[in-house]
Amino acid sequence: MVISTKGLWHKVADTISTEMIVEIEEATVYGDFEQERVLHSGQVRILPNGWVVLPTDRVLSPEAVHHIDA
């Protein structure tokens, strides 16, 4: 098996259309169904692959996010 030491994100990021990105000004991101674990409250960007980008450039994986209330 060959594993590259270089990331591919810069190549993939260039191909993502801005039309496919959803931006929400006021949202609450929950990590569970019961809405007890709030991961973030405020502005978010949702990428086409399901990842959630916060204003601090922190990225939440789709597996960590249960749902988002706008």
C-alpha positions in Angstrom: 0.0 0.0 0.0 1.2 3.5 -0.9 0.3 6.4 1.3 0.9 10.0 0.2 2.3 12.5 2.6 0.6 15.3 0.7 -3.0 16.2 1.4 -5.6 16.4 -1.4 -7.9 19.0 0.1 -6.5 21.9 -1.9 -7.3 20.0 -5.1 -10.8 19.1 -4.0 -11.6 22.5 -2.5 -11.0 24.1 -5.9 -13.7 21.9 -7.5 -16.4 22.7 -5.0 -18.9 25.1 -6.5 -20.0 28.0 -4.3 -23.6 27.2 -5.4 -23.5 23.9 -3.6 -22.4 25.5 -0.2 -25.2 26.3 2.2 -24.6 29.3 4.5 -26.8 29.9 7.6 -26.4 33.1 9.6 -28.1 31.9 12.8 -28.1 28.1 13.4 -27.7 25.7 16.3 -25.7 22.5 15.6 -26.7 19.6 17.8 -24.7 16.4 18.4 -27.6 14.3 19.7 -31.3 13.7 19.1 -32.3 15.0 22.5 -30.8 18.5 21.7 -28.8 18.3 24.9 -25.3 18.5 23.3 -25.0 21.9 21.5 -21.8 21.8 19.3 -22.2 25.4 18.0 -24.6 28.3 17.9 -24.3 31.0 15.3 -23.1 31.2 11.7 -22.3 28.0 9.8 -21.4 26.8 6.3 -22.4 23.4 5.1 -20.3 21.9 2.4 -21.6 19.5 -0.2 -19.9 16.5 1.5 -21.7 17.2 4.7 -18.9 18.8 6.7 -19.9 21.9 8.7 -17.5 24.8 8.7 -17.6 27.3 11.7 -16.5 30.9 11.6 -13.4 30.0 13.5 -12.4 27.6 10.6 -13.1 24.7 12.9 -14.7 21.8 10.9 -17.3 19.4 12.2 -17.6 16.0 10.6 -21.0 14.7 9.4 -20.7 11.9 11.9 -20.5 14.3 14.8 -23.5 16.4 13.8 -26.9 15.0 14.4 -28.9 17.9 13.0 -28.9 21.7 12.5 -31.7 24.0 13.4 -31.8 27.2 11.4 
